[in-house]
Amino acid sequence: MNKPSEIAPATGKLGVLIPGMGAVATTFIAGVEAIKAGLGQPYGSLTQMAAIRLGKRTENRSPRIKDFVPLAGLEDLVFGGWDVFPDDAYAAAVHAGVLDNSTLDALKEPLEAIKPWKAAFDRDYVRRLDGPHVKEAKSKRELVQQIRADIQRFRADTGVDRMVMIWCGSTEIFLQPTAVHASIEAFERGLDANDPGIAPSMLYAWAALQEGIPFMNGAPNLTVDVPAMVELATERNVPVGGKDFKTGQTLMKTILAPGFKARMLGVKGWFSTNILGNRDGEVLDDPYSFKTKEESKLSVLECILQPHLYPELYEKLYHKVRINYYPPRRDEKEGWDNIDIFGWLGYPMQIKVDFLCRDSILAAPLVLDLVLFTDLAQRSGRRGIQEWLSFYFKSPMAAPELYPEHDLFIQLMKLKNTLRFMQGEDLITHLGHEYYD
């Protein structure tokens, strides 16, 4: 048995700070309120529904995760956030059109009480989005200070004991790391100089870390995955992670691709296209934002299939991703995949996948789990990159010298073994020799 980690108790209220109070955020918030009111179940959430095996199979110990590790309760969550539109959470949820109006009407009172603060926003970074509810400042440093003031006011007004910030905002334009991201000092100079390499999402992350608040990135933006952010998180003993919630099409890829590699089946081509009509689709209709999403989606197969190890199976894989804005579909995205595989003696086969998914319905439980697990990480003294939460992301962060793990099943094993390690339980290797020796 391992020695259990020292974990501070989950007493008091947990503040959930959300930049971007659109479809994903309001579906998450309304869902939590619906579950608390007995109007729905937390399907899709590991923290609320999944069991975890402890010890040998013969011991029959498989508690729910929420009964195994000390997580905050849903009744302890308090919500706040920012948006470019002034709509309260009820109005924003109605506009998003994800949940039916009868459900939202039953939750109208708590949702109307959640009103977003003005956003730190710049159309240079999200070109297909505009709104009137925006902060004004002369410098990016001043914007960080205004975000920190919002956080401090939220803490004082609500009396929360702890906080987690999770980005649910739109996809920003594609950025690559530059000198401004290399260190804390360089980033601080960049704030004063209004460096274009510092996107709005980075302002929120910097403000959160300065306040000692963990930050998780649910979009593919370059945000907290730069040396300056990781350095600050480590210095302030704060967990960070991301990026890009693993929802529809990429979720299917991380399920299917490990199976192909496990059976040593080759893949010649994987063509993916999507249609969606929500605000996310409108933003991604801009090629500069699409480039950010494309990089996130394309990285998955190469990391899972490892063509450098299996060149005869995957070296010539042709992988194409398309996203098309189609307003009638709204939040009900449709993802089509055509997969050309080959097997014994090189004989070809095809697989077609048509996933009619609901992006925000898939994302909402991920937000909940990340909030609760990140708070657990903070209370257990973990800081910096939380690779054990890779399960939830399309482009998971890892130490610079490591390749990120994309295989969904390895990610799940890593997550559950981390929980076992925290609680002093034996790690599960699935070797099983003790049952037969």
Secondary structure, 3 states (H helix, E strand, C coil): CCCCCCCCCCCCCEEEEEECCCHHHHHHHHHHHHHHCCCCCCCCCHHHHCECCECCHHHCECCEHHHHCCCCCHHHEEEEEEECCCCCHHHHHHHHCCCCHHHHHHCHHHHHCCCCEEECCCCCCCCCCCCCCECCCCCHHHHHHHHHHHHHHHHHHHCCCEEEEEECCCCCCCCCCCHHHCCHHHHHHHHHHCCCCCCHHHHHHHHHHHCCCCEEECCCCCCCCCHHHHHHHHHCCCEEEECCECCCHHHHHHHHHHHHHHCCCEEEEEEEEEEECCHHHHHHCCHHHHHHHHHHHHHHHHHHHCCCCCHHHHCCCEEEEEEEECHHHCCCCEEEEEEEEECHHHCEEEEEEEEECCHHHHHHHHHHHHHHHHHHHHHCCCCEECHHHHHHECCCCCCCCCCCCCCHHHHHHHHHHHHHHHCCCCCCCCCCHHHCC
